[in-house]
Amino acid sequence: MSSVKPYYSNKTKKEEVADMFDNISPKYDFLNHFLSLGIDISWRKKAVKMVLDSGAQNVLDVATGTADLAIMMAKKGCKKVTGSDISEGMLAIGREKVTREGLDGVVTLQSGDGENLPFPDNTFDAITVSFGIRNFENVAKGLQEMNRVLKKDGTLFVLEFSNPKKFPGKQFYQLHFKFILPFWGRIFSKDTRAYTYLPESVKAFPDGQAFLDLMTQNGFRTAKQRTLSLGVASIYSAKK
Ligand SMILES: C[S@@+](CC[C@H](N)C(=O)[O-])C[C@H]1O[C@@H](n2cnc3c(N)ncnc32)[C@H](O)[C@@H]1O
């Protein structure tokens, strides 16, 4: 799982991932919405609704990036949202957006590794990770850390790409992720690897039952998968 790296330099996967997101951070939001044809926004909305329906008020958004999900949760009524990430470039863009939205009192962004979270045990009502966990060096360690900082009965929500297995999701996915996305990604982000690393990392990441099992093996219970858009993405949820 961790063998897929952005650049295959002598740095660790974590260092390469942080470098890659620092590189693409100025173009990240534009590319996200452009390359997903805006569908990522509807996926995020569904994840946010699930968080609010769980009754969570104090939420941690791990691998928050430019804080889209954190901001959306705050706008929809979460009282306190903390976002953490290893890319200072992504966090800097996120902080500008938080201030622009007038949410400085609600959303706090800080540097923090999802595999070694800088928070005490039993702190948060819910934790979200959107399109982040696939980039972790050690996914099991990340899940254990999220379990540690969640309150008892708190819920983890993971929004992540999955590999659709059936027609027409499979064919759409292959065309889009293998050809269209790397082409436009390279042109706009100027990072030749970022958008070829993306489909490679999705392919290498355990999806469906394999990810549900991983959650259960690392301290969670009642793990569930909700597939989105013909299985191109999924929202996994599980309780501590
Ligand atoms: C594809 S972006 C997703 C950002 C945001 N969650 C979103 O939905 O747009 C992946 C993010 O994961 C972060 N990341 C990767 N590994 C991480 C780790 N071990 N701890 C914290 N953040 C990490 C990257 O820096 C990057 O900002």
The ligand as an SDF file (V2000), in Angstrom:
LIG
                    3D

 27 29  0  0  0  0  0  0  0  0999 V2000
   -6.1030   15.0820   -1.8810 C   0  0  0  0  0  0  0  0  0  0  0  0
   -5.7650   16.1500   -0.5420 S   0  0  0  0  0  0  0  0  0  0  0  0
   -7.3220   16.2370    0.2840 C   0  0  0  0  0  0  0  0  0  0  0  0
   -7.5150   17.5180    1.0150 C   0  0  0  0  0  0  0  0  0  0  0  0
   -8.9120   17.7520    1.5870 C   0  0  0  0  0  0  0  0  0  0  0  0
   -9.2260   16.8250    2.6390 N   0  0  0  0  0  0  0  0  0  0  0  0
   -9.9470   17.6800    0.5030 C   0  0  0  0  0  0  0  0  0  0  0  0
  -10.9070   16.9130    0.6310 O   0  0  0  0  0  0  0  0  0  0  0  0
   -9.8410   18.4390   -0.4630 O   0  0  0  0  0  0  0  0  0  0  0  0
   -4.8350   15.1080    0.5370 C   0  0  0  0  0  0  0  0  0  0  0  0
   -4.2780   15.8320    1.7530 C   0  0  0  0  0  0  0  0  0  0  0  0
   -3.7830   14.8440    2.6680 O   0  0  0  0  0  0  0  0  0  0  0  0
   -2.6630   15.4050    3.3310 C   0  0  0  0  0  0  0  0  0  0  0  0
   -1.9260   14.3250    3.9860 N   0  0  0  0  0  0  0  0  0  0  0  0
   -1.3160   13.2690    3.4090 C   0  0  0  0  0  0  0  0  0  0  0  0
   -0.7390   12.4820    4.3300 N   0  0  0  0  0  0  0  0  0  0  0  0
   -1.0160   13.0440    5.5390 C   0  0  0  0  0  0  0  0  0  0  0  0
   -0.7070   12.6950    6.8750 C   0  0  0  0  0  0  0  0  0  0  0  0
    0.0320   11.6240    7.1770 N   0  0  0  0  0  0  0  0  0  0  0  0
   -1.1710   13.4840    7.8660 N   0  0  0  0  0  0  0  0  0  0  0  0
   -1.9050   14.5980    7.5790 C   0  0  0  0  0  0  0  0  0  0  0  0
   -2.2130   14.9860    6.3310 N   0  0  0  0  0  0  0  0  0  0  0  0
   -1.7850   14.2140    5.3240 C   0  0  0  0  0  0  0  0  0  0  0  0
   -1.9350   16.1180    2.2090 C   0  0  0  0  0  0  0  0  0  0  0  0
   -0.9860   17.0430    2.6540 O   0  0  0  0  0  0  0  0  0  0  0  0
   -3.1090   16.7610    1.4530 C   0  0  0  0  0  0  0  0  0  0  0  0
   -3.3880   18.0570    1.9100 O   0  0  0  0  0  0  0  0  0  0  0  0
  1  2  1  0
  2  3  1  0
  2 10  1  0
  3  4  1  0
  4  5  1  0
  5  6  1  0
  5  7  1  0
  7  8  2  0
  7  9  1  0
 10 11  1  0
 11 12  1  0
 11 26  1  0
 12 13  1  0
 13 14  1  0
 13 24  1  0
 14 15  1  0
 14 23  1  0
 15 16  2  0
 16 17  1  0
 17 18  1  0
 17 23  2  0
 18 19  1  0
 18 20  2  0
 20 21  1  0
 21 22  2  0
 22 23  1  0
 24 25  1  0
 24 26  1  0
 26 27  1  0
M  CHG  2   2   1   9  -1
M  END
$$$$
